[in-house]
């Protein structure tokens, strides 16, 4: 298929583009490089530097390429920042997303895979979190993603724009070529590995008195390659759908740190701090729906396998894409 990957210079988008290319799809990437990296763009793909906020560039790109499908990863995605600057999140994640949808309609492109988030659920009433769990976001980031999911429902009903929305639970790991390098790194595994690389003195644990076996929060980590394969399967979905993505298991903050110690062979000191407001104690996904309907199966089931792939990439690129 001919596929436009919007946000394909970012962490998740770059690896999804790589896997698409490995499977012989024709890939073009649109990215403004505000959060992504030019070096994260697979050289086999056509690259267009552009911003979804620019309606003309977005429309011209879709009109020229006429892809069969679009994968949409371009979003602002920092929960804390969204609480300080909600305007940025509503403009980028909703208004700019509308520019993309309108450009797709004008170019008669009717298939979209959307990168959504578990933040649309907020603190869950139960775990594992399935697609029927009530969505009650507690920050502008989650609210903006939920709002766009609702917009997609209407564009499907009115315009016949078919979509699949994939809600992630803690993407992690790396491919051999591409990995995780955010300018503002908030994710646990790369921050722990920075300690192993000697770039930080310690890793911070926020809260050690949760009602979990070791007192720290539990999250469901999914390997980025498994995530990419879910996107490719979503291209074949018979109709519009929402799917949660995770492994169905969970690892605590202390378990992640211990895995990093084992894989890297480094001591990795920690500093314990008080809880952060709004951190749920346990977030675990139920992926039974996508397994049953699309046949998705995660191949990287262990935390050690995820950490090992990330460590190998960070050893090759200790300064990320700046190297």
Secondary structure by P-SEA (a helix, b strand, c coil): ccccccccccaaaaaaaaaaaaaccbbbbbbcccccccccccccbbbbbcccccaaaaaaaaaaacccbbbbccccccaaaaaacaaaaaaaccaaaaaaaaaaaaacccbbbbbccccccccccccccccccbbbbccaaaaaaaaaaaaaaaaaacccbbbbbbbbcbbbbbcccbbbbbccccccaaaaaaaaaccccbbbbccccccccccbbbbbbbbaaaaaaaaaaaaaccccccccccccccccaaaaaaaaaaaaccbbbbbbbccccccccbbbbbaaaaaaacccccccccaaaaaaaaaaaaaaccccccc
